[in-house]
Amino acid sequence: ELKVEQNPLFLSMQEGKNYTIYCNYSTTSDRLYWYRQDPGKSLESLFVLLSNGAVKQEGRLMASLDTKARLSTLHITAAVHDLSATYFCAVGHSGGGADGLTFGKGTHLIIQP
Amino acid sequence: NAGVTQTPKFQVLKTGQSMTLQCAQDMNHEYMSWYRQDPGMGLRLIHYSVGAGITDQGEVPNGYNVSRSTTEDFPLRLLSAAPSQTSVYFCASSYSITGRPQHFGDGTRLSIL
Protein backbone atom coordinates (compact mmCIF):
# COMPACT_ATOMS: atom_id res chain seq x y z
CA GLU A 1 0.00 0.00 0.00
CA LEU A 2 1.38 3.35 -1.04
CA LYS A 3 1.78 5.84 1.79
CA VAL A 4 2.74 9.48 1.37
CA GLU A 5 4.03 11.58 4.24
CA GLN A 6 4.52 15.30 4.17
CA ASN A 7 6.30 17.39 6.71
CA PRO A 8 5.87 19.74 8.23
CA LEU A 9 2.07 19.75 8.27
CA PHE A 10 2.00 23.34 9.44
CA LEU A 11 4.53 26.05 8.77
CA SER A 12 4.51 29.70 9.73
CA MET A 13 7.30 31.76 8.31
CA GLN A 14 8.26 35.34 7.65
CA GLU A 15 8.45 37.01 4.30
CA GLY A 16 11.90 36.88 2.77
CA LYS A 17 12.87 33.57 4.38
CA ASN A 18 13.62 30.27 2.68
CA TYR A 19 12.11 26.94 3.59
CA THR A 20 11.61 23.40 2.33
CA ILE A 21 8.62 21.07 2.46
CA TYR A 22 9.38 17.35 2.33
CA CYS A 23 7.37 14.55 0.77
CA ASN A 24 8.31 10.92 1.41
CA TYR A 25 6.55 7.98 -0.19
CA SER A 26 6.70 4.29 0.58
CA THR A 27 6.75 2.40 -2.72
CA THR A 28 8.16 2.82 -6.20
CA SER A 29 6.39 5.35 -8.39
CA ASP A 30 7.06 6.92 -11.75
CA ARG A 31 5.39 10.25 -11.10
CA LEU A 32 4.99 12.82 -8.38
CA TYR A 33 2.86 15.93 -8.39
CA TRP A 34 2.71 19.09 -6.33
CA TYR A 35 -0.56 20.98 -5.94
CA ARG A 36 -1.55 24.22 -4.27
CA GLN A 37 -4.91 24.81 -2.58
CA ASP A 38 -6.18 28.16 -1.33
CA PRO A 39 -8.83 28.14 1.43
CA GLY A 40 -12.21 27.02 0.12
CA LYS A 41 -10.84 26.58 -3.38
CA SER A 42 -9.90 23.81 -5.73
CA LEU A 43 -6.45 22.35 -6.32
CA GLU A 44 -4.03 23.95 -8.76
CA SER A 45 -1.27 21.93 -10.38
CA LEU A 46 2.21 23.28 -9.70
CA PHE A 47 4.72 20.66 -10.82
CA VAL A 48 4.91 17.22 -12.38
CA LEU A 49 8.11 15.25 -11.69
CA LEU A 50 8.70 12.11 -13.68
CA SER A 51 12.30 11.03 -13.31
CA ASN A 52 15.07 10.71 -10.78
CA GLY A 53 16.85 14.01 -10.36
CA ALA A 54 14.05 16.02 -11.96
CA VAL A 55 14.01 19.65 -10.90
CA LYS A 56 11.40 22.18 -11.87
CA GLN A 57 11.12 25.85 -10.95
CA GLU A 58 8.36 28.39 -11.18
CA GLY A 59 8.98 31.76 -9.62
CA ARG A 60 9.93 31.34 -5.97
CA LEU A 61 9.05 27.63 -5.92
CA MET A 62 11.35 24.80 -6.89
CA ALA A 63 10.51 21.11 -6.74
CA SER A 64 12.87 18.16 -6.98
CA LEU A 65 12.58 14.39 -7.00
CA ASP A 66 14.90 11.66 -5.75
CA THR A 67 13.28 8.35 -6.70
CA LYS A 68 15.97 6.28 -5.00
CA ALA A 69 15.27 7.96 -1.67
CA ARG A 70 11.55 8.18 -2.49
CA LEU A 71 11.70 11.83 -1.57
CA SER A 72 10.50 15.03 -3.15
CA THR A 73 11.10 18.54 -1.89
CA LEU A 74 9.34 21.83 -2.51
CA HIS A 75 11.66 24.71 -1.79
CA ILE A 76 10.42 28.22 -1.21
CA THR A 77 12.85 31.05 -1.84
CA ALA A 78 12.38 34.52 -0.34
CA ALA A 79 8.79 33.82 0.62
CA VAL A 80 6.06 36.36 -0.05
CA HIS A 81 2.58 36.56 1.48
CA ASP A 82 0.90 35.43 -1.76
CA LEU A 83 2.45 32.00 -1.35
CA SER A 84 0.34 31.35 1.74
CA ALA A 85 -1.72 28.24 0.93
CA THR A 86 -1.86 24.51 1.56
CA TYR A 87 0.57 22.49 -0.53
CA PHE A 88 -0.01 18.84 -1.34
CA CYS A 89 2.25 16.27 -2.86
CA ALA A 90 0.62 13.35 -4.63
CA VAL A 91 2.19 10.16 -5.89
CA GLY A 92 1.00 8.07 -8.79
CA HIS A 93 0.81 4.32 -8.48
CA SER A 94 3.52 2.44 -10.31
CA GLY A 95 2.77 0.90 -13.68
CA GLY A 96 2.45 3.91 -15.90
CA GLY A 97 -0.61 5.46 -17.42
CA ALA A 98 -3.17 7.39 -15.48
CA ASP A 99 -4.73 6.08 -12.34
CA GLY A 100 -5.46 7.34 -8.89
CA LEU A 101 -3.12 9.44 -6.86
CA THR A 102 -2.25 9.04 -3.20
CA PHE A 103 -2.01 12.42 -1.52
CA GLY A 104 -0.07 13.57 1.47
CA LYS A 105 -2.00 15.31 4.21
CA GLY A 106 -0.84 18.71 3.04
CA THR A 107 1.39 21.44 4.43
CA HIS A 108 -0.50 24.50 5.63
CA LEU A 109 1.84 27.40 4.94
CA ILE A 110 1.35 30.85 6.43
CA ILE A 111 3.73 33.60 5.41
CA GLN A 112 3.66 36.62 7.64
CA PRO A 113 4.84 40.11 6.70
CA ASN B 1 -13.21 27.37 -21.15
CA ALA B 2 -15.18 25.35 -18.58
CA GLY B 3 -12.67 22.61 -17.62
CA VAL B 4 -14.13 20.36 -14.91
CA THR B 5 -17.61 21.36 -13.73
CA GLN B 6 -19.14 20.01 -10.55
CA THR B 7 -22.72 20.43 -9.42
CA PRO B 8 -24.09 21.19 -6.94
CA LYS B 9 -21.56 23.33 -5.07
CA PHE B 10 -23.30 22.82 -1.72
CA GLN B 11 -25.77 20.23 -0.50
CA VAL B 12 -27.32 19.24 2.81
CA LEU B 13 -28.84 15.78 3.12
CA LYS B 14 -30.52 13.78 5.81
CA THR B 15 -29.18 10.41 6.85
CA GLY B 16 -30.47 7.72 4.54
CA GLN B 17 -31.17 9.96 1.57
CA SER B 18 -29.55 9.30 -1.76
CA MET B 19 -28.17 11.76 -4.23
CA THR B 20 -25.91 12.12 -7.23
CA LEU B 21 -22.98 14.49 -7.50
CA GLN B 22 -22.42 15.54 -11.08
CA CYS B 23 -19.08 15.96 -12.80
CA ALA B 24 -18.51 16.97 -16.41
CA GLN B 25 -15.36 17.85 -18.33
CA ASP B 26 -14.98 19.34 -21.79
CA MET B 27 -11.30 18.58 -22.39
CA ASN B 28 -11.80 15.12 -23.91
CA HIS B 29 -9.86 13.56 -21.03
CA GLU B 30 -9.95 9.79 -20.84
CA TYR B 31 -9.28 9.61 -17.13
CA MET B 32 -11.67 10.86 -14.45
CA SER B 33 -11.73 10.38 -10.70
CA TRP B 34 -13.50 11.31 -7.49
CA TYR B 35 -11.78 12.26 -4.25
CA ARG B 36 -13.04 13.27 -0.87
CA GLN B 37 -11.23 15.79 1.29
CA ASP B 38 -11.57 15.75 5.05
CA PRO B 39 -9.78 18.06 7.49
CA GLY B 40 -6.22 16.91 8.12
CA MET B 41 -6.60 13.93 5.77
CA GLY B 42 -5.51 15.20 2.39
CA LEU B 43 -7.52 13.82 -0.52
CA ARG B 44 -8.55 10.20 -0.73
CA LEU B 45 -9.50 8.44 -3.93
CA ILE B 46 -13.05 7.06 -4.07
CA HIS B 47 -13.48 5.75 -7.63
CA TYR B 48 -11.83 6.34 -10.96
CA SER B 49 -12.38 5.63 -14.64
CA VAL B 50 -9.88 5.27 -17.46
CA GLY B 51 -12.51 5.58 -20.16
CA ALA B 52 -16.17 5.25 -21.01
CA GLY B 53 -17.59 2.01 -19.65
CA ILE B 54 -14.63 1.36 -17.35
CA THR B 55 -14.59 2.14 -13.64
CA ASP B 56 -12.59 0.93 -10.67
CA GLN B 57 -12.44 1.38 -6.93
CA GLY B 58 -10.05 3.62 -5.12
CA GLU B 59 -9.05 3.77 -1.48
CA VAL B 60 -12.47 4.55 0.07
CA PRO B 61 -15.23 3.24 -2.26
CA ASN B 62 -17.77 1.97 0.27
CA GLY B 63 -21.12 3.75 0.12
CA TYR B 64 -20.49 5.22 -3.33
CA ASN B 65 -21.30 4.12 -6.88
CA VAL B 66 -20.08 5.49 -10.18
CA SER B 67 -20.70 4.94 -13.86
CA ARG B 68 -19.08 6.29 -17.00
CA SER B 69 -21.44 6.14 -19.95
CA THR B 70 -19.76 9.01 -21.83
CA THR B 71 -16.26 10.46 -21.93
CA GLU B 72 -17.54 13.78 -20.57
CA ASP B 73 -19.54 12.72 -17.51
CA PHE B 74 -18.65 10.85 -14.34
CA PRO B 75 -21.42 11.05 -11.70
CA LEU B 76 -20.91 9.91 -8.12
CA ARG B 77 -23.90 8.38 -6.34
CA LEU B 78 -24.39 8.20 -2.60
CA LEU B 79 -26.71 5.28 -2.06
CA SER B 80 -27.79 5.92 1.53
CA ALA B 81 -26.09 8.96 3.00
CA ALA B 82 -24.37 8.67 6.37
CA PRO B 83 -22.88 11.43 8.56
CA SER B 84 -19.42 9.94 7.92
CA GLN B 85 -19.82 10.99 4.30
CA THR B 86 -19.88 14.66 5.23
CA SER B 87 -16.95 15.99 3.25
CA VAL B 88 -15.80 18.07 0.32
CA TYR B 89 -15.86 16.06 -2.89
CA PHE B 90 -13.58 16.82 -5.81
CA CYS B 91 -13.80 15.47 -9.31
CA ALA B 92 -10.66 15.45 -11.45
CA SER B 93 -9.76 14.56 -15.01
CA SER B 94 -6.63 14.12 -17.11
CA TYR B 95 -5.27 12.54 -20.26
CA SER B 96 -4.33 8.90 -19.81
CA ILE B 97 -0.66 9.57 -20.33
CA THR B 98 1.90 9.34 -17.58
CA GLY B 99 2.81 12.71 -16.25
CA ARG B 100 -0.19 14.73 -17.25
CA PRO B 101 -1.55 16.59 -14.19
CA GLN B 102 -5.09 16.08 -13.08
CA HIS B 103 -7.44 19.05 -13.41
CA PHE B 104 -9.76 19.50 -10.47
CA GLY B 105 -13.28 20.86 -10.27
CA ASP B 106 -14.30 23.44 -7.68
CA GLY B 107 -15.69 20.84 -5.31
CA THR B 108 -19.04 19.93 -3.78
CA ARG B 109 -19.46 20.64 -0.08
CA LEU B 110 -21.76 17.98 1.31
CA SER B 111 -23.22 17.90 4.81
CA ILE B 112 -25.22 14.95 6.07
CA LEU B 113 -27.31 15.43 9.16
Interface residues (C-beta under 8 A of the other chain):
Chain A: V4 L9 D30 R31 Y33 Y35 K41 S42 L43 E44 S45 V48 L50 F88 A90 G92 G96 G97 A98 D99 G100 L101 T102 F103 G104 K105 G106
Chain B: E30 Y31 S33 Y35 G40 M41 G42 L43 R44 L45 Y48 V50 D56 G58 E59 F90 A92 S94 Y95 S96 I97 T98 G99 R100 P101 Q102 H103 F104 G105 D106 G107
